[in-house]
């Protein structure tokens, strides 16, 4: 049983080596442009990225503005609200 499987794997290996050719990997000579679905997919991905970047920039600039131009002294907190 092992020798039959071993021979099969050897034959598959040799067929793969000699059966593959550079011509199979060569382009067919025609230019394949991207389809409409690919452009729609890329547009959706770009929309998602833009909708995530804008709030991130607003948050980043808000944090940096508050950290560098904070009113009051460091360590001085607002009055605590007691209930």
N, C-alpha and C positions, 0 to 999 in steps of 0.2 A: 504494500500500500504506500509506504513512504517513497519507494523508488518511482512509482507512477506519478506521484505528486511532484517529486523532485524533477522528473523529466518534463512534466508539463510546465513548471516554472522556468526551466532552462529554455524550453521552446518559446515561451512567451517573451522571455528576455531577448532571445535572438531575433524574433519577429519584430520586436520593438526597435532594436538597434538597426536592423537592416531595412525595415519597412518605413521608418521615418526618413524624411528627406528635407533638405533646405527648401525645396520648392513648395512644400506644404505650408511653410511659415511665411512665404513671400506674399506680398499683397497681390490682389487679383488684377490690379491695373485700373480699377475703377475707384473713384473717390466716393467714399461713403460719408455723407454728412450726417450730423446728429439729427435725430428725429424730433418732432414737436414735443413728445413726451419727455425727452431728456431736457429740453429747454424749460419746460414747465416745472420739472423736478428741481432744476437748478434755481429757478426763480423762487420757488417755495423755500428752499434752503436759504437763499439770500434774504428773503423776507424774515425768516425766523432769526437769522443772525442780526439783522438790523434792529428788530424789535427787542433783542436782548442787549445790544450794545448801547442804545440810547439811554435806557434807565441806568445802566452801569456807569456811563459817563456822568450823568446828572448826580448820581450818588457819590462818585469819586470826587467831583469838583465841590460838592457840598461838604464832604468830610474834610477835604484839604482846606477849604475856605474857613470852616469852623475851627480847625486845629491851628491854623496860623494867624487868623484874625479874630480870635475869640474875645468877646468883651468881658471885662472883669479880670480878676487875678486868678492865678492857678490855685486850686484847692478851695476856692470860694464857691459854695453851692447855693442854690436857691433855697428859699425857706421850705422846710418840709411841711407837707400837708398832713395835718393830724385829723383823724376822724373821731 
